[in-house]
Amino acid sequence: MKKTLCIFLSFLILITSFLALPVSSQAATYKPDRKIQMQAAMRYAGPRMLWHHPIAAIRHMMNEW
């Protein structure tokens, strides 16, 4: 069961990696107060994304590394 799940997830990651859009090299810059608001929003939404959109969350983590 675990091996099948790992194979399935690997396959999904492989397929979705071809659908990923190119990443812009220019990062968004925010004012300090807006940056704090965005960090708070990401701290709230980040863990929930694993449950609602696990493939997108894994893709996001892979792009960050």
mmCIF file of the N, C-alpha and C atoms, coordinates in Angstrom:
data_MODEL
# 
_entry.id   MODEL 
# 
loop_
_atom_site.group_PDB 
_atom_site.id 
_atom_site.type_symbol 
_atom_site.label_atom_id 
_atom_site.label_alt_id 
_atom_site.label_comp_id 
_atom_site.label_asym_id 
_atom_site.label_entity_id 
_atom_site.label_seq_id 
_atom_site.pdbx_PDB_ins_code 
_atom_site.Cartn_x 
_atom_site.Cartn_y 
_atom_site.Cartn_z 
_atom_site.occupancy 
_atom_site.B_iso_or_equiv 
_atom_site.pdbx_formal_charge 
_atom_site.auth_seq_id 
_atom_site.auth_comp_id 
_atom_site.auth_asym_id 
_atom_site.auth_atom_id 
_atom_site.pdbx_PDB_model_num 
ATOM 1   N N  . MET A 1 1  ? 0.825  -1.197 0.000   1.00 0.00 ? 1  MET A N  1 
ATOM 2   C CA . MET A 1 1  ? 0.000  0.000  0.000   1.00 0.00 ? 1  MET A CA 1 
ATOM 3   C C  . MET A 1 1  ? 0.868  1.259  0.000   1.00 0.00 ? 1  MET A C  1 
ATOM 4   N N  . LYS A 1 2  ? 1.873  1.322  0.896   1.00 0.00 ? 2  LYS A N  1 
ATOM 5   C CA . LYS A 1 2  ? 2.715  2.501  0.966   1.00 0.00 ? 2  LYS A CA 1 
ATOM 6   C C  . LYS A 1 2  ? 3.526  2.666  -0.314  1.00 0.00 ? 2  LYS A C  1 
ATOM 7   N N  . LYS A 1 3  ? 4.003  1.543  -0.863  1.00 0.00 ? 3  LYS A N  1 
ATOM 8   C CA . LYS A 1 3  ? 4.797  1.616  -2.094  1.00 0.00 ? 3  LYS A CA 1 
ATOM 9   C C  . LYS A 1 3  ? 3.933  2.118  -3.243  1.00 0.00 ? 3  LYS A C  1 
ATOM 10  N N  . THR A 1 4  ? 2.711  1.635  -3.314  1.00 0.00 ? 4  THR A N  1 
ATOM 11  C CA . THR A 1 4  ? 1.789  2.074  -4.364  1.00 0.00 ? 4  THR A CA 1 
ATOM 12  C C  . THR A 1 4  ? 1.491  3.559  -4.235  1.00 0.00 ? 4  THR A C  1 
ATOM 13  N N  . LEU A 1 5  ? 1.287  4.016  -3.010  1.00 0.00 ? 5  LEU A N  1 
ATOM 14  C CA . LEU A 1 5  ? 1.018  5.434  -2.776  1.00 0.00 ? 5  LEU A CA 1 
ATOM 15  C C  . LEU A 1 5  ? 2.206  6.288  -3.178  1.00 0.00 ? 5  LEU A C  1 
ATOM 16  N N  . CYS A 1 6  ? 3.409  5.836  -2.828  1.00 0.00 ? 6  CYS A N  1 
ATOM 17  C CA . CYS A 1 6  ? 4.616  6.580  -3.202  1.00 0.00 ? 6  CYS A CA 1 
ATOM 18  C C  . CYS A 1 6  ? 4.778  6.651  -4.719  1.00 0.00 ? 6  CYS A C  1 
ATOM 19  N N  . ILE A 1 7  ? 4.513  5.548  -5.390  1.00 0.00 ? 7  ILE A N  1 
ATOM 20  C CA . ILE A 1 7  ? 4.614  5.531  -6.856  1.00 0.00 ? 7  ILE A CA 1 
ATOM 21  C C  . ILE A 1 7  ? 3.576  6.468  -7.458  1.00 0.00 ? 7  ILE A C  1 
ATOM 22  N N  . PHE A 1 8  ? 2.365  6.423  -6.922  1.00 0.00 ? 8  PHE A N  1 
ATOM 23  C CA . PHE A 1 8  ? 1.294  7.280  -7.424  1.00 0.00 ? 8  PHE A CA 1 
ATOM 24  C C  . PHE A 1 8  ? 1.632  8.757  -7.231  1.00 0.00 ? 8  PHE A C  1 
ATOM 25  N N  . LEU A 1 9  ? 2.117  9.114  -6.033  1.00 0.00 ? 9  LEU A N  1 
ATOM 26  C CA . LEU A 1 9  ? 2.469  10.506 -5.767  1.00 0.00 ? 9  LEU A CA 1 
ATOM 27  C C  . LEU A 1 9  ? 3.645  10.959 -6.629  1.00 0.00 ? 9  LEU A C  1 
ATOM 28  N N  . SER A 1 10 ? 4.611  10.075 -6.833  1.00 0.00 ? 10 SER A N  1 
ATOM 29  C CA . SER A 1 10 ? 5.741  10.409 -7.704  1.00 0.00 ? 10 SER A CA 1 
ATOM 30  C C  . SER A 1 10 ? 5.257  10.667 -9.127  1.00 0.00 ? 10 SER A C  1 
ATOM 31  N N  . PHE A 1 11 ? 4.339  9.850  -9.576  1.00 0.00 ? 11 PHE A N  1 
ATOM 32  C CA . PHE A 1 11 ? 3.781  10.028 -10.913 1.00 0.00 ? 11 PHE A CA 1 
ATOM 33  C C  . PHE A 1 11 ? 3.047  11.354 -11.021 1.00 0.00 ? 11 PHE A C  1 
ATOM 34  N N  . LEU A 1 12 ? 2.252  11.688 -10.004 1.00 0.00 ? 12 LEU A N  1 
ATOM 35  C CA . LEU A 1 12 ? 1.525  12.963 -10.029 1.00 0.00 ? 12 LEU A CA 1 
ATOM 36  C C  . LEU A 1 12 ? 2.478  14.149 -10.024 1.00 0.00 ? 12 LEU A C  1 
ATOM 37  N N  . ILE A 1 13 ? 3.528  14.071 -9.242  1.00 0.00 ? 13 ILE A N  1 
ATOM 38  C CA . ILE A 1 13 ? 4.505  15.158 -9.207  1.00 0.00 ? 13 ILE A CA 1 
ATOM 39  C C  . ILE A 1 13 ? 5.180  15.296 -10.558 1.00 0.00 ? 13 ILE A C  1 
ATOM 40  N N  . LEU A 1 14 ? 5.519  14.177 -11.171 1.00 0.00 ? 14 LEU A N  1 
ATOM 41  C CA . LEU A 1 14 ? 6.152  14.206 -12.485 1.00 0.00 ? 14 LEU A CA 1 
ATOM 42  C C  . LEU A 1 14 ? 5.232  14.843 -13.525 1.00 0.00 ? 14 LEU A C  1 
ATOM 43  N N  . ILE A 1 15 ? 3.979  14.446 -13.531 1.00 0.00 ? 15 ILE A N  1 
ATOM 44  C CA . ILE A 1 15 ? 3.014  14.982 -14.498 1.00 0.00 ? 15 ILE A CA 1 
ATOM 45  C C  . ILE A 1 15 ? 2.792  16.474 -14.257 1.00 0.00 ? 15 ILE A C  1 
ATOM 46  N N  . THR A 1 16 ? 2.593  16.866 -13.001 1.00 0.00 ? 16 THR A N  1 
ATOM 47  C CA . THR A 1 16 ? 2.301  18.271 -12.726 1.00 0.00 ? 16 THR A CA 1 
ATOM 48  C C  . THR A 1 16 ? 3.522  19.163 -12.932 1.00 0.00 ? 16 THR A C  1 
ATOM 49  N N  . SER A 1 17 ? 4.719  18.597 -12.863 1.00 0.00 ? 17 SER A N  1 
ATOM 50  C CA . SER A 1 17 ? 5.903  19.418 -13.096 1.00 0.00 ? 17 SER A CA 1 
ATOM 51  C C  . SER A 1 17 ? 5.955  19.907 -14.541 1.00 0.00 ? 17 SER A C  1 
ATOM 52  N N  . PHE A 1 18 ? 5.383  19.140 -15.464 1.00 0.00 ? 18 PHE A N  1 
ATOM 53  C CA . PHE A 1 18 ? 5.333  19.578 -16.856 1.00 0.00 ? 18 PHE A CA 1 
ATOM 54  C C  . PHE A 1 18 ? 4.306  20.684 -17.063 1.00 0.00 ? 18 PHE A C  1 
ATOM 55  N N  . LEU A 1 19 ? 3.342  20.786 -16.160 1.00 0.00 ? 19 LEU A N  1 
ATOM 56  C CA . LEU A 1 19 ? 2.301  21.804 -16.278 1.00 0.00 ? 19 LEU A CA 1 
ATOM 57  C C  . LEU A 1 19 ? 2.667  23.106 -15.584 1.00 0.00 ? 19 LEU A C  1 
ATOM 58  N N  . ALA A 1 20 ? 3.767  23.112 -14.859 1.00 0.00 ? 20 ALA A N  1 
ATOM 59  C CA . ALA A 1 20 ? 4.162  24.303 -14.100 1.00 0.00 ? 20 ALA A CA 1 
ATOM 60  C C  . ALA A 1 20 ? 4.513  25.446 -15.046 1.00 0.00 ? 20 ALA A C  1 
ATOM 61  N N  . LEU A 1 21 ? 4.108  26.626 -14.670 1.00 0.00 ? 21 LEU A N  1 
ATOM 62  C CA . LEU A 1 21 ? 4.413  27.810 -15.450 1.00 0.00 ? 21 LEU A CA 1 
ATOM 63  C C  . LEU A 1 21 ? 5.823  28.294 -15.122 1.00 0.00 ? 21 LEU A C  1 
ATOM 64  N N  . PRO A 1 22 ? 6.484  28.970 -16.043 1.00 0.00 ? 22 PRO A N  1 
ATOM 65  C CA . PRO A 1 22 ? 7.822  29.486 -15.733 1.00 0.00 ? 22 PRO A CA 1 
ATOM 66  C C  . PRO A 1 22 ? 7.768  30.494 -14.591 1.00 0.00 ? 22 PRO A C  1 
ATOM 67  N N  . VAL A 1 23 ? 8.785  30.455 -13.766 1.00 0.00 ? 23 VAL A N  1 
ATOM 68  C CA . VAL A 1 23 ? 8.844  31.328 -12.602 1.00 0.00 ? 23 VAL A CA 1 
ATOM 69  C C  . VAL A 1 23 ? 9.557  32.614 -12.978 1.00 0.00 ? 23 VAL A C  1 
ATOM 70  N N  . SER A 1 24 ? 8.984  33.728 -12.597 1.00 0.00 ? 24 SER A N  1 
ATOM 71  C CA . SER A 1 24 ? 9.591  35.014 -12.874 1.00 0.00 ? 24 SER A CA 1 
ATOM 72  C C  . SER A 1 24 ? 10.826 35.200 -12.007 1.00 0.00 ? 24 SER A C  1 
ATOM 73  N N  . SER A 1 25 ? 11.856 35.801 -12.556 1.00 0.00 ? 25 SER A N  1 
ATOM 74  C CA . SER A 1 25 ? 13.075 36.015 -11.785 1.00 0.00 ? 25 SER A CA 1 
ATOM 75  C C  . SER A 1 25 ? 12.965 37.250 -10.886 1.00 0.00 ? 25 SER A C  1 
ATOM 76  N N  . GLN A 1 26 ? 11.956 38.056 -11.117 1.00 0.00 ? 26 GLN A N  1 
ATOM 77  C CA . GLN A 1 26 ? 11.781 39.259 -10.311 1.00 0.00 ? 26 GLN A CA 1 
ATOM 78  C C  . GLN A 1 26 ? 10.845 38.950 -9.138  1.00 0.00 ? 26 GLN A C  1 
ATOM 79  N N  . ALA A 1 27 ? 11.342 39.096 -7.926  1.00 0.00 ? 27 ALA A N  1 
ATOM 80  C CA . ALA A 1 27 ? 10.542 38.811 -6.739  1.00 0.00 ? 27 ALA A CA 1 
ATOM 81  C C  . ALA A 1 27 ? 9.698  40.026 -6.382  1.00 0.00 ? 27 ALA A C  1 
ATOM 82  N N  . ALA A 1 28 ? 8.546  39.754 -5.804  1.00 0.00 ? 28 ALA A N  1 
ATOM 83  C CA . ALA A 1 28 ? 7.684  40.842 -5.359  1.00 0.00 ? 28 ALA A CA 1 
ATOM 84  C C  . ALA A 1 28 ? 8.283  41.465 -4.104  1.00 0.00 ? 28 ALA A C  1 
ATOM 85  N N  . THR A 1 29 ? 8.288  42.772 -4.063  1.00 0.00 ? 29 THR A N  1 
ATOM 86  C CA . THR A 1 29 ? 8.794  43.467 -2.878  1.00 0.00 ? 29 THR A CA 1 
ATOM 87  C C  . THR A 1 29 ? 7.644  44.218 -2.230  1.00 0.00 ? 29 THR A C  1 
ATOM 88  N N  . TYR A 1 30 ? 7.566  44.131 -0.920  1.00 0.00 ? 30 TYR A N  1 
ATOM 89  C CA . TYR A 1 30 ? 6.495  44.764 -0.177  1.00 0.00 ? 30 TYR A CA 1 
ATOM 90  C C  . TYR A 1 30 ? 7.076  45.752 0.822   1.00 0.00 ? 30 TYR A C  1 
ATOM 91  N N  . LYS A 1 31 ? 6.260  46.690 1.237   1.00 0.00 ? 31 LYS A N  1 
ATOM 92  C CA . LYS A 1 31 ? 6.637  47.570 2.335   1.00 0.00 ? 31 LYS A CA 1 
ATOM 93  C C  . LYS A 1 31 ? 6.677  46.726 3.614   1.00 0.00 ? 31 LYS A C  1 
ATOM 94  N N  . PRO A 1 32 ? 7.443  47.161 4.623   1.00 0.00 ? 32 PRO A N  1 
ATOM 95  C CA . PRO A 1 32 ? 7.604  46.334 5.831   1.00 0.00 ? 32 PRO A CA 1 
ATOM 96  C C  . PRO A 1 32 ? 6.287  45.925 6.507   1.00 0.00 ? 32 PRO A C  1 
ATOM 97  N N  . ASP A 1 33 ? 5.306  46.828 6.600   1.00 0.00 ? 33 ASP A N  1 
ATOM 98  C CA . ASP A 1 33 ? 4.053  46.460 7.258   1.00 0.00 ? 33 ASP A CA 1 
ATOM 99  C C  . ASP A 1 33 ? 3.256  45.458 6.424   1.00 0.00 ? 33 ASP A C  1 
ATOM 100 N N  . ARG A 1 34 ? 3.293  45.622 5.114   1.00 0.00 ? 34 ARG A N  1 
ATOM 101 C CA . ARG A 1 34 ? 2.603  44.684 4.223   1.00 0.00 ? 34 ARG A CA 1 
ATOM 102 C C  . ARG A 1 34 ? 3.296  43.317 4.237   1.00 0.00 ? 34 ARG A C  1 
ATOM 103 N N  . LYS A 1 35 ? 4.620  43.330 4.370   1.00 0.00 ? 35 LYS A N  1 
ATOM 104 C CA . LYS A 1 35 ? 5.380  42.085 4.425   1.00 0.00 ? 35 LYS A CA 1 
ATOM 105 C C  . LYS A 1 35 ? 4.986  41.273 5.655   1.00 0.00 ? 35 LYS A C  1 
ATOM 106 N N  . ILE A 1 36 ? 4.794  41.934 6.787   1.00 0.00 ? 36 ILE A N  1 
ATOM 107 C CA . ILE A 1 36 ? 4.378  41.252 8.009   1.00 0.00 ? 36 ILE A CA 1 
ATOM 108 C C  . ILE A 1 36 ? 2.986  40.643 7.834   1.00 0.00 ? 36 ILE A C  1 
ATOM 109 N N  . GLN A 1 37 ? 2.091  41.373 7.168   1.00 0.00 ? 37 GLN A N  1 
ATOM 110 C CA . GLN A 1 37 ? 0.743  40.847 6.901   1.00 0.00 ? 37 GLN A CA 1 
ATOM 111 C C  . GLN A 1 37 ? 0.801  39.616 6.008   1.00 0.00 ? 37 GLN A C  1 
ATOM 112 N N  . MET A 1 38 ? 1.651  39.651 4.987   1.00 0.00 ? 38 MET A N  1 
ATOM 113 C CA . MET A 1 38 ? 1.780  38.515 4.077   1.00 0.00 ? 38 MET A CA 1 
ATOM 114 C C  . MET A 1 38 ? 2.373  37.295 4.791   1.00 0.00 ? 38 MET A C  1 
ATOM 115 N N  . GLN A 1 39 ? 3.345  37.513 5.673   1.00 0.00 ? 39 GLN A N  1 
ATOM 116 C CA . GLN A 1 39 ? 3.920  36.413 6.428   1.00 0.00 ? 39 GLN A CA 1 
ATOM 117 C C  . GLN A 1 39 ? 2.872  35.753 7.316   1.00 0.00 ? 39 GLN A C  1 
ATOM 118 N N  . ALA A 1 40 ? 2.032  36.577 7.955   1.00 0.00 ? 40 ALA A N  1 
ATOM 119 C CA . ALA A 1 40 ? 0.968  36.034 8.807   1.00 0.00 ? 40 ALA A CA 1 
ATOM 120 C C  . ALA A 1 40 ? -0.024 35.220 7.977   1.00 0.00 ? 40 ALA A C  1 
ATOM 121 N N  . ALA A 1 41 ? -0.369 35.718 6.807   1.00 0.00 ? 41 ALA A N  1 
ATOM 122 C CA . ALA A 1 41 ? -1.307 34.998 5.943   1.00 0.00 ? 41 ALA A CA 1 
ATOM 123 C C  . ALA A 1 41 ? -0.718 33.669 5.480   1.00 0.00 ? 41 ALA A C  1 
ATOM 124 N N  . MET A 1 42 ? 0.572  33.658 5.130   1.00 0.00 ? 42 MET A N  1 
ATOM 125 C CA . MET A 1 42 ? 1.217  32.432 4.676   1.00 0.00 ? 42 MET A CA 1 
ATOM 126 C C  . MET A 1 42 ? 1.372  31.418 5.816   1.00 0.00 ? 42 MET A C  1 
ATOM 127 N N  . ARG A 1 43 ? 1.622  31.910 7.029   1.00 0.00 ? 43 ARG A N  1 
ATOM 128 C CA . ARG A 1 43 ? 1.714  30.999 8.177   1.00 0.00 ? 43 ARG A CA 1 
ATOM 129 C C  . ARG A 1 43 ? 0.365  30.332 8.444   1.00 0.00 ? 43 ARG A C  1 
ATOM 130 N N  . TYR A 1 44 ? -0.712 31.047 8.167   1.00 0.00 ? 44 TYR A N  1 
ATOM 131 C CA . TYR A 1 44 ? -2.053 30.481 8.349   1.00 0.00 ? 44 TYR A CA 1 
ATOM 132 C C  . TYR A 1 44 ? -2.395 29.517 7.209   1.00 0.00 ? 44 TYR A C  1 
ATOM 133 N N  . ALA A 1 45 ? -2.139 29.941 5.984   1.00 0.00 ? 45 ALA A N  1 
ATOM 134 C CA . ALA A 1 45 ? -2.596 29.179 4.823   1.00 0.00 ? 45 ALA A CA 1 
ATOM 135 C C  . ALA A 1 45 ? -1.675 28.024 4.456   1.00 0.00 ? 45 ALA A C  1 
ATOM 136 N N  . GLY A 1 46 ? -0.388 28.144 4.756   1.00 0.00 ? 46 GLY A N  1 
ATOM 137 C CA . GLY A 1 46 ? 0.576  27.130 4.337   1.00 0.00 ? 46 GLY A CA 1 
ATOM 138 C C  . GLY A 1 46 ? 0.247  25.721 4.794   1.00 0.00 ? 46 GLY A C  1 
ATOM 139 N N  . PRO A 1 47 ? 0.070  25.488 6.098   1.00 0.00 ? 47 PRO A N  1 
ATOM 140 C CA . PRO A 1 47 ? -0.238 24.129 6.549   1.00 0.00 ? 47 PRO A CA 1 
ATOM 141 C C  . PRO A 1 47 ? -1.575 23.605 6.016   1.00 0.00 ? 47 PRO A C  1 
ATOM 142 N N  . ARG A 1 48 ? -2.533 24.482 5.827   1.00 0.00 ? 48 ARG A N  1 
ATOM 143 C CA . ARG A 1 48 ? -3.841 24.052 5.317   1.00 0.00 ? 48 ARG A CA 1 
ATOM 144 C C  . ARG A 1 48 ? -3.767 23.638 3.851   1.00 0.00 ? 48 ARG A C  1 
ATOM 145 N N  . MET A 1 49 ? -2.815 24.207 3.145   1.00 0.00 ? 49 MET A N  1 
ATOM 146 C CA . MET A 1 49 ? -2.673 23.871 1.724   1.00 0.00 ? 49 MET A CA 1 
ATOM 147 C C  . MET A 1 49 ? -2.293 22.407 1.543   1.00 0.00 ? 49 MET A C  1 
ATOM 148 N N  . LEU A 1 50 ? -1.569 21.832 2.506   1.00 0.00 ? 50 LEU A N  1 
ATOM 149 C CA . LEU A 1 50 ? -1.203 20.421 2.418   1.00 0.00 ? 50 LEU A CA 1 
ATOM 150 C C  . LEU A 1 50 ? -2.435 19.527 2.376   1.00 0.00 ? 50 LEU A C  1 
ATOM 151 N N  . TRP A 1 51 ? -3.492 19.901 3.073   1.00 0.00 ? 51 TRP A N  1 
ATOM 152 C CA . TRP A 1 51 ? -4.708 19.092 3.089   1.00 0.00 ? 51 TRP A CA 1 
ATOM 153 C C  . TRP A 1 51 ? -5.590 19.351 1.879   1.00 0.00 ? 51 TRP A C  1 
ATOM 154 N N  . HIS A 1 52 ? -5.680 20.593 1.438   1.00 0.00 ? 52 HIS A N  1 
ATOM 155 C CA . HIS A 1 52 ? -6.603 20.935 0.364   1.00 0.00 ? 52 HIS A CA 1 
ATOM 156 C C  . HIS A 1 52 ? -5.990 20.749 -1.024  1.00 0.00 ? 52 HIS A C  1 
ATOM 157 N N  . HIS A 1 53 ? -4.711 21.049 -1.175  1.00 0.00 ? 53 HIS A N  1 
ATOM 158 C CA . HIS A 1 53 ? -4.029 20.939 -2.465  1.00 0.00 ? 53 HIS A CA 1 
ATOM 159 C C  . HIS A 1 53 ? -2.628 20.360 -2.261  1.00 0.00 ? 53 HIS A C  1 
ATOM 160 N N  . PRO A 1 54 ? -2.533 19.059 -1.954  1.00 0.00 ? 54 PRO A N  1 
ATOM 161 C CA . PRO A 1 54 ? -1.227 18.491 -1.611  1.00 0.00 ? 54 PRO A CA 1 
ATOM 162 C C  . PRO A 1 54 ? -0.218 18.549 -2.754  1.00 0.00 ? 54 PRO A C  1 
ATOM 163 N N  . ILE A 1 55 ? -0.652 18.371 -3.971  1.00 0.00 ? 55 ILE A N  1 
ATOM 164 C CA . ILE A 1 55 ? 0.288  18.387 -5.101  1.00 0.00 ? 55 ILE A CA 1 
ATOM 165 C C  . ILE A 1 55 ? 0.841  19.789 -5.308  1.00 0.00 ? 55 ILE A C  1 
ATOM 166 N N  . ALA A 1 56 ? -0.023 20.790 -5.222  1.00 0.00 ? 56 ALA A N  1 
ATOM 167 C CA . ALA A 1 56 ? 0.441  22.170 -5.361  1.00 0.00 ? 56 ALA A CA 1 
ATOM 168 C C  . ALA A 1 56 ? 1.400  22.536 -4.228  1.00 0.00 ? 56 ALA A C  1 
ATOM 169 N N  . ALA A 1 57 ? 1.123  22.040 -3.032  1.00 0.00 ? 57 ALA A N  1 
ATOM 170 C CA . ALA A 1 57 ? 2.002  22.337 -1.897  1.00 0.00 ? 57 ALA A CA 1 
ATOM 171 C C  . ALA A 1 57 ? 3.371  21.695 -2.093  1.00 0.00 ? 57 ALA A C  1 
ATOM 172 N N  . ILE A 1 58 ? 3.395  20.450 -2.566  1.00 0.00 ? 58 ILE A N  1 
ATOM 173 C CA . ILE A 1 58 ? 4.672  19.767 -2.814  1.00 0.00 ? 58 ILE A CA 1 
ATOM 174 C C  . ILE A 1 58 ? 5.432  20.471 -3.920  1.00 0.00 ? 58 ILE A C  1 
ATOM 175 N N  . ARG A 1 59 ? 4.729  20.864 -4.977  1.00 0.00 ? 59 ARG A N  1 
ATOM 176 C CA . ARG A 1 59 ? 5.384  21.578 -6.072  1.00 0.00 ? 59 ARG A CA 1 
ATOM 177 C C  . ARG A 1 59 ? 5.982  22.897 -5.580  1.00 0.00 ? 59 ARG A C  1 
ATOM 178 N N  . HIS A 1 60 ? 5.244  23.588 -4.728  1.00 0.00 ? 60 HIS A N  1 
ATOM 179 C CA . HIS A 1 60 ? 5.726  24.850 -4.177  1.00 0.00 ? 60 HIS A CA 1 
ATOM 180 C C  . HIS A 1 60 ? 6.986  24.629 -3.335  1.00 0.00 ? 60 HIS A C  1 
ATOM 181 N N  . MET A 1 61 ? 6.975  23.588 -2.511  1.00 0.00 ? 61 MET A N  1 
ATOM 182 C CA . MET A 1 61 ? 8.153  23.303 -1.680  1.00 0.00 ? 61 MET A CA 1 
ATOM 183 C C  . MET A 1 61 ? 9.360  22.921 -2.546  1.00 0.00 ? 61 MET A C  1 
ATOM 184 N N  . MET A 1 62 ? 9.110  22.178 -3.622  1.00 0.00 ? 62 MET A N  1 
ATOM 185 C CA . MET A 1 62 ? 10.217 21.782 -4.494  1.00 0.00 ? 62 MET A CA 1 
ATOM 186 C C  . MET A 1 62 ? 10.792 22.986 -5.221  1.00 0.00 ? 62 MET A C  1 
ATOM 187 N N  . ASN A 1 63 ? 9.958  23.933 -5.611  1.00 0.00 ? 63 ASN A N  1 
ATOM 188 C CA . ASN A 1 63 ? 10.444 25.137 -6.304  1.00 0.00 ? 63 ASN A CA 1 
ATOM 189 C C  . ASN A 1 63 ? 11.222 26.047 -5.370  1.00 0.00 ? 63 ASN A C  1 
ATOM 190 N N  . GLU A 1 64 ? 10.914 26.001 -4.081  1.00 0.00 ? 64 GLU A N  1 
ATOM 191 C CA . GLU A 1 64 ? 11.616 26.850 -3.118  1.00 0.00 ? 64 GLU A CA 1 
ATOM 192 C C  . GLU A 1 64 ? 13.026 26.363 -2.844  1.00 0.00 ? 64 GLU A C  1 
ATOM 193 N N  . TRP A 1 65 ? 13.285 25.053 -3.000  1.00 0.00 ? 65 TRP A N  1 
ATOM 194 C CA . TRP A 1 65 ? 14.608 24.512 -2.672  1.00 0.00 ? 65 TRP A CA 1 
ATOM 195 C C  . TRP A 1 65 ? 15.489 24.588 -3.841  1.00 0.00 ? 65 TRP A C  1 
# 
